[in-house]
Amino acid sequence: MTERSPSGSPSLLFLTDEQLRQGIEAMFFAYRGFTADPDRILAEHGYGRAHHRAIHFIHRSPGTTVNNLLSILGVTKQSLNRVLRSLIDEGLVEVRVGTRDRRERHLYLTEKGAALERELSDVQRERMRAAYRQAGPEAVQGFRAVLEAMMDPQIRRHFRDLQDNGS
């Protein structure tokens, strides 16, 4: 028998393995939908999701260092260098030497990079906006709480830093 909350709905504190499996599958399919539109745009330019993530976080933190981006993305230096090299060569990202520490490399989107970032984020914002409207404010708040609870502590700090420093 499924535990019930005071409102009569199934209690979320006592989820069965089957309910958890359904949540995992919902996450897989939602992610597939969330990335479908950007994937099509990226494919037109010969880019992949790694390029998208780099563009997104450079946009969110203009002037971020390569080391900070490595920490946020959780990829190897070699992998990030391949992505950055193609973004730089295509004129989407500009690298500036640090003024205080000349060893640092600060990353900025160019106008062309900012235009691609807008195109990618516009389709994702529209999908999120539609889903949030359909689900309602309580579901949105719960969804965010679940996502944050799933983050490793270091990643949650990156996420919250972006929220505190973002627009």
C-alpha positions in Angstrom: 0.0 0.0 0.0 1.3 3.5 -0.9 1.8 5.9 2.0 -0.6 8.9 1.7 0.1 12.6 2.7 -2.5 14.5 4.6 -3.9 15.8 1.3 -4.6 12.2 0.2 -1.9 12.2 -2.5 0.9 9.6 -2.4 3.6 10.6 0.1 6.8 11.6 -1.6 8.9 10.6 1.4 8.2 6.9 0.8 8.8 6.4 -2.9 9.0 2.9 -4.2 11.8 1.8 -6.5 9.3 1.8 -9.4 8.4 5.5 -8.7 12.1 6.4 -8.5 12.7 4.6 -11.8 9.9 6.6 -13.4 11.5 9.8 -12.1 14.8 8.8 -13.6 13.2 8.0 -16.9 11.3 11.3 -16.8 14.6 13.1 -16.2 16.2 11.3 -19.2 13.3 12.2 -21.5 13.1 15.8 -20.2 16.8 16.3 -20.9 16.3 14.9 -24.3 13.6 17.4 -25.0 15.6 20.2 -23.3 18.6 19.6 -25.5 16.8 18.8 -28.8 16.4 22.4 -30.1 19.9 23.6 -29.2 21.4 20.3 -30.6 19.8 21.2 -34.0 21.2 24.7 -33.9 24.6 23.5 -32.8 24.7 20.9 -35.6 24.1 23.6 -38.2 27.4 25.1 -37.0 29.3 21.9 -36.5 29.3 22.2 -32.7 28.2 19.9 -29.9 26.9 20.1 -26.3 30.4 20.7 -24.9 30.5 23.9 -27.0 27.1 24.9 -25.8 28.1 24.5 -22.1 31.3 26.5 -22.6 29.4 29.3 -24.4 26.7 29.3 -21.7 29.1 29.7 -18.8 31.3 32.2 -20.5 28.2 34.3 -21.2 27.1 33.9 -17.5 30.5 34.9 -16.2 32.3 37.2 -18.7 36.0 37.2 -18.0 35.9 33.8 -16.3 39.3 32.1 -16.3 40.0 28.8 -18.1 40.6 27.2 -14.6 37.2 28.4 -13.3 35.5 27.0 -16.5 37.3 23.7 -16.0 35.9 23.6 -12.4 32.4 24.4 -13.5 32.2 22.0 -16.4 34.1 19.2 -14.7 36.0 18.2 -17.8 39.6 17.6 -18.5 41.9 20.4 -19.6 42.5 18.6 -22.9 38.8 18.3 -23.6 38.1 21.9 -22.8 41.1 23.1 -24.8 39.7 21.3 -27.9 36.4 23.1 -27.4 37.9 26.5 -26.7 40.2 26.2 -29.6 37.4 25.7 -32.0 35.3 28.5 -30.4 38.3 30.9 -30.6 39.2 29.9 -34.2 35.5 30.5 -35.3 35.5 33.9 -33.7 33.0 33.1 -30.9 35.3 33.5 -27.9 38.0 36.0 -27.2 40.9 35.3 -24.8 42.5 38.1 -22.9 45.6 37.9 -20.7 45.0 38.7 -17.1 46.0 42.2 -16.0 47.1 41.1 -12.5 48.4 37.7 -13.4 49.6 37.4 -16.9 49.4 33.6 -16.7 45.6 33.8 -16.4 43.5 33.6 -19.5 40.1 35.3 -19.3 37.3 34.3 -21.6 34.7 36.5 -23.3 32.1 36.0 -26.0 32.5 38.0 -29.1 29.4 39.5 -30.8 29.2 36.4 -32.9 29.4 34.2 -29.8 26.8 36.3 -27.9 24.4 35.9 -30.9 24.8 32.1 -30.9 24.4 32.1 -27.1 21.1 34.1 -27.4 19.8 31.7 -30.1 20.5 28.7 -28.0 19.2 30.1 -24.7 16.1 31.5 -26.3 14.8 28.1 -27.4 15.6 26.6 -24.0 14.0 29.5 -22.1 10.9 29.1 -24.2 10.7 25.4 -23.4 11.3 26.1 -19.7 8.7 28.9 -19.7 6.0 26.7 -21.2 6.8 23.8 -18.8 6.8 26.1 -15.8 3.5 27.7 -16.8 1.9 24.3 -17.3 3.2 23.0 -14.0 2.5 26.0 -11.8 4.5 27.9 -9.2 4.6 25.2 -6.5 5.9 22.6 -8.9 8.5 25.0 -10.2 9.7 25.6 -6.6 9.7 21.9 -5.9 11.5 21.1 -9.1 14.3 23.6 -8.3 14.6 22.1 -4.8 14.9 18.6 -6.2 17.6 19.7 -8.8 19.6 21.5 -6.1 19.4 18.5 -3.8 20.8 16.3 -6.5 23.8 18.5 -7.1 27.1 17.6 -5.4 28.1 20.3 -2.8 30.9 21.8 -5.0 28.6 22.1 -8.0 25.8 23.5 -5.8 28.2 26.3 -4.7 29.0 27.1 -8.4 25.3 27.1 -9.1 24.5 29.4 -6.2 27.4 31.7 -7.1 26.0 32.1 -10.6 22.6 32.9 -9.1 24.0 35.5 -6.7 26.2 37.1 -9.4 23.9 36.7 -12.4 21.3 38.8 -13.9 
